[in-house]
Amino acid sequence: MSETDPPLRFWPQAADVGVSVAVTTRHGGVSQPPYDSLNLGLHVGDDQDRVIVNRVRAARAFGVPLRTMVFADQVHGAGVTVVDHTDQGRGIGSTADAVPRTDILVTTATDTTLVILVADCVPLALVDPEAHVLGAVHAGWRGTAAGAIAHALNAMARLGARPERTMAFVGPAVHPARYQVSGEVERALAGAIAPVALDRDVARPDGPDHWLIDLPAANRQQLREAGVDPAHIFGNGASTTDDDFYSDRAARPCGRFGLLARLLPT
């Protein structure tokens, strides 16, 4: 990384299991307000040329060429697409050729960088280091309620991964103190984990038919229920209340930061 590269936040535990995982911040790019400055989203109204420059900078800071990246057309669902080196470059310059209607990318290719874009939703990377299978997940409340975690782990299992060997890296998302929702959301999240009850820290009452929701906690519970060892689940201590990250609930329009993940050569 050069002195001019934007600051990324890496999970130090990831390299120990053969993967590199980081989230970009909103700093070190060229976008102008309200997207200042390292906006990676082409779909939010920012100048396309500036976004491409930002993506080049983020890729360089992550240690890969931009052409290795794969972007998805995220639709707040639980659709999975398995990608490989032939998908490199999809979505890097236009949303038109991004992987369609996909919120979960899975790969076994060491030369392919998975990208998930967020600004309050939960970004996650999942890796089975023994099977050498990597997944990247976009989990807003709809994706979480649709069982995005289970869909990702099932897709990875078809490639040889097992939940008990899987490591999970959970990125910054909306802070529960700022995420008040209707009872519809709480009921949807409860339905996703039924017949097990939601953990107490996932949903707290906040007035008639309103709740404060901890989306990262909801995904951590789903990971545990799917067989992932709690000791293998790593957060990064941040939320989108931090000035380093974009928050769609705090300011619209705004940019998007990215979770970047790739398997390291064995």
Secondary structure, 3 states (H helix, E strand, C coil): CCCCCCCEEECCCHHHHCEEEEEECCCCCCCCCCCCCCCCCCCCCCCHHHHHHHHHHHHHHHCCCHHHEECECCCCCCCEEEECHHHCCCCCCCHHHCECCCCEEEECCCCCEEEEEECCCEEEEEEECCCCEEEEEEECHHHHHCCHHHHHHHHHHCCCCCHHHCEEEECCCCCHHHCEEEHHHHHHHHHHHCCCCCCCCCEEECCCCEEEECHHHHHHHHHHHCCCCHHHEECCCCCCCCCCCCCCCCCCCCCCEEEEEEECCC
